Amino acid sequence: MNRDERRKALQKRAEHRGQWANKTEYILVTAGNVVGLGNLWRFPYLCYKNGGGAFLVPYGLLTMLCGIPLFLLESSYGQYTQEGFITCWRKLCPLAEGFGYGNLVIRLYDFTYIIVQTWALFYLVFSFRSQLPWASCHNTWNTADCVELQISDSPSTNMMNQTTSTNRTTAAIEFWERRVLAMSGGIEDLGTVSWELALCLLVCWMFCYFSIFKGVRSSGKVVYFTATFPYVMLLILLIRGLTLPGAWKGIYFYLYPDLNRIANLRVWIEAGSQICFSFSLTIGTLTALSSYNKYNNDCYRDCFWICLLNSGTSFVAGFVVFSVLGFMADKQGVSVDTVTESGPGLAFIAYPQAAAMMPLPHLWTVCFFLMLIFLAVDTHFVTVETFLTSVSDLFPKLFYKPRRHEMFALIFCIIFFFIHLVLVTKGGIYIFQLIDYYGSTRACQFFMALCECLALTCGLGADRFINIIEDMTGHRPPVYFKVCWKYIIPVLSLISLIVYLVDYKHLKINDWYIYPDWAYALGWTMTLSSVLMVPLFAAVQLCLTAGTFRQLKIQLPSRQTTENQERKRRRR
């Protein structure tokens, strides 16, 4: 099949499968997916935890060595094959098709992040009350140990208030733990479903359905608002944060470099994990999204702009977060590192508490949770859309018919709404933390990155794939990308995987709750359920499929010759 025949076949397939209406939709959807909750709290926290400004050194270097090359690799896979993250491997390297099924399993665990959107919606509703409930202890859920923030002009007085009430809890913490989560004693005691959170969960799944029910034709339109609105809110909160008293104390803490930490191997591993997390690498999302591009889309240039946008957003979000933490530290008379920690504590305890101290607290609380909701919305509905895409590509005759996609999306959303009701029980937070810690761990990230690069170099061939990118985009990637794919990324991934396994520690919540042994076994089962897909599927393929090992490695033995001939004709 020559180049023109291939493009006609792809165009005919796109009529049934769908394509982005224009380049802007693809950029907005991809940017909305990679720019999410990890940029808001995970990057700033890791930055100051691992040496402040010194963390930017390994982060920037690993972005160039791993982030951008893997981003280009995965987006080019999808655009070239016009397939989801499972069937693309069937065309490129059949032995690596298990990589796609591993991504499918990871997707199932990632759906649980809709609970973050649910919590944010719950907080948003309470933000319209005349008095913010997390600012006072005069509520039915508060205990005798609840203490309101006593702000005075003397830092020493604030410090005294903190030290004389070490056994007390703030109103914000009690609202989070006793009103929102209604936490039980452990994962063994799930308790009843919170009907308020269940209603918020239903609204989130309904919004997700109406964003994806028409495939890329609907999701491509939704992102014009959902992907741009968080940036407006981020700019507003940045301006407000920089004008707060004590803000520069937090920013100094955020950027102050501890150069001794650069030699710490753990800092480099944390930086690599953050790149995989924030760039949505090794989970198939980029492959599925780019499969809706036209064959000659310039994915080479898109890669650099989207990666720059993602890293730039993370850096700016650090100023927003730490200006607020500096303000809180100044008001309470404590150091910045004792104000809060990463994760839900930053989004649902520290910032609401800080907003309650500001003039016009309702305004800043509404702005923050609107931004949080739309950051979570983009990531979630893109996750669902890529899952549906890849499953539909497995059974095109079944799903690529009128109204089949709408029905599939509806059934899918209904099923997972009922499954996720377990997350809004009194023990739901324990289940969420378990899935978050084991479902898509750094072990999965590093292992998948290693397998992906090995599939490229041993199966398709790095030189051949560079020719494919040149044929699609008109740009020939430099040898630098080939070196990263063949040597640098596999070596770094293998080292990181080994260090993670050696340094592994059991999950704890708030440093006091230890899960039962069966929960840890369930967690490792979740991890292995995606990781083992790759070697198991390859072994099954070798045993059941006739042909030589080379024939199983690569499905398209004659395409390189055709592309070289076409390239020579263009040069003449």
Secondary structure, DSSP 4 states (H G I P E B T S, - for coil): --HHHHHHHHHHHHHHH---SSHHHHHHHHHHHHSSHIIIIIHHHHHHHTTGGGGHHHHHHHIIIIIHHHHHHHHHHHHHHT--TTHHHHHH-GGGHHHHHHHHHHHHHHGGGHHHHHHHHHHHHHTTSSS-GGG-S-STT--TTEE-----S-HHHHHHHHHTTTT-EEHHHHIIIIIIS---SSTT----B-HHHHHHHHHHHHHHHHHHTTTHHHHHHHHHHHTTHHHHHHHHHHHHHHTSTTHHHHHHHHH---GGGGG-HHHHHHHHHHHHHHTTTTSSHHHHHHTTS-TT--HHHHHHHHHHHHHHHHHHHHHHHHHHHHHHHHHHT--GGGT--STHHIIIIIHHHHHHHSSSHHHHHHHHHHHHHHHHHHHHHHHHHHHHHHHHHHSHHHHSSTTHHHHHHHHHHHHHHHHGGGGGBTTHHHHHHHHHHHTT-HHHHHHHHHHHHHHIIIII-HHHHHHHHHHHHS----HHHHHIIIIIHHHHHHHHHHHHHHT----EETTTEE--HHHHHHHHHHHHHHHTHHHHHHHHHHHHS-S-HHHHH-S-TTHHHHHHHHHHHHH-
